[in-house]
């Protein structure tokens, strides 16, 4: 499947997830919603890995575990922010995480950066500034 279609599906499903999270945390404790939502997310990931036949322990697995821990901590922070803040600010603001891997990809992985990328990241930074005020 084309990466652009996969990216669009990700955007769509994460958008639905974020909106549903805001609705759910109105009446349910954020940590409860985070737990059940994250637990449910394991199902498609496991099915995908099993279907691909690539489920195995590899040398890099501990780094993947650390990455998962970072995602878990971020998830807790996200749910807490969404419980207490407006979805119209929390969702776009947390979505700006894209700035970090873009910069790290350039610095550490030597990925090419075009003027268009720099302008896009500049707009992302401006969005963070405008959304956080």
C-alpha positions in Angstrom: 0.0 0.0 0.0 1.3 3.5 -0.9 2.8 5.4 2.0 0.7 8.4 1.3 -2.5 6.5 1.7 -1.2 4.9 4.9 -0.3 8.3 6.2 -3.8 9.6 5.4 -5.4 6.6 7.2 -3.1 7.3 10.2 -4.1 10.9 10.2 -7.8 10.0 10.0 -7.7 7.3 12.6 -5.6 9.3 15.0 -8.0 12.2 14.6 -11.0 10.0 15.5 -9.0 8.5 18.4 -8.2 12.0 19.7 -11.7 13.2 19.4 -13.2 10.1 21.1 -10.6 10.5 23.9 -11.9 14.0 24.6 -15.5 12.7 24.7 -14.6 9.7 26.9 -12.5 11.7 29.4 -15.5 13.9 30.2 -17.1 11.2 32.2 -14.3 8.6 32.8 -11.0 9.1 34.5 -8.2 9.8 32.0 -6.1 7.0 33.3 -8.9 4.5 32.8 -9.5 5.6 29.2 -5.7 5.6 28.6 -5.5 2.0 29.9 -8.3 0.5 27.9 -7.5 2.5 24.8 -3.8 1.4 24.9 -4.7 -2.2 25.7 -7.1 -2.3 22.7 -4.3 -0.9 20.5 -2.2 -4.0 21.1 -4.7 -6.1 19.2 -4.2 -4.7 15.6 -0.5 -4.4 16.2 -0.2 -8.0 17.3 -2.3 -9.3 14.4 -0.3 -7.3 12.0 3.0 -8.6 13.4 1.8 -12.2 13.4 0.4 -12.0 9.9 3.7 -10.5 8.7 5.6 -13.4 10.3 8.2 -11.1 11.8 7.4 -11.4 15.5 10.8 -12.2 17.1 13.2 -11.0 19.7 16.1 -9.1 18.1 19.1 -7.2 19.5 17.3 -3.9 19.1 14.2 -5.1 21.0 15.3 -3.3 24.2 15.4 0.0 22.3 11.9 -0.8 21.0 10.8 -1.3 24.6 12.3 2.1 25.6 10.5 3.6 22.7 7.3 2.0 23.9 7.9 3.4 27.4 8.3 6.9 26.0 5.1 6.4 24.1 3.4 5.2 27.2 4.5 8.2 29.2 3.5 10.5 26.4 0.1 8.8 26.3 -0.5 9.4 30.0 0.5 13.1 29.6 -1.8 13.3 26.5 -4.8 11.9 28.3 -4.2 14.1 31.4 -3.9 17.2 29.1 -7.0 16.3 27.2 -9.0 15.7 30.4 -8.2 19.2 31.6 -7.7 21.2 28.4 -9.7 22.0 25.3 -9.4 19.5 22.5 -9.0 22.4 20.0 -5.6 23.2 21.7 -4.4 19.9 23.1 -4.8 17.8 19.9 -3.1 20.2 17.5 -0.4 21.1 20.0 0.5 17.5 20.8 0.4 16.8 17.0 3.4 19.1 16.7 5.6 16.3 17.9 6.5 15.9 14.2 9.1 18.7 14.7 11.3 16.5 16.9 11.8 13.5 14.6 12.2 15.9 11.6 15.0 17.8 13.3 16.6 14.6 14.7 16.3 12.9 11.3 18.3 15.7 9.7 20.9 15.9 12.5 21.4 12.2 13.3 20.3 10.4 10.1 21.5 13.0 7.7 18.2 13.0 5.9 17.9 15.7 3.2 16.0 18.9 4.1 14.5 21.2 1.4 13.4 24.8 1.7 9.8 23.4 1.6 10.6 21.3 4.7 12.1 24.2 6.6 9.1 26.4 5.7 6.7 23.7 6.8 8.5 23.2 10.1 8.6 27.0 10.6 4.8 27.0 10.2 4.6 24.1 12.7 6.6 26.1 15.2 4.3 29.1 14.7 1.3 26.9 15.2 2.7 25.8 18.5 3.3 29.4 19.6 -0.2 30.5 18.5 -2.0 27.4 20.0 -0.2 27.6 23.4 -1.2 31.2 24.1 
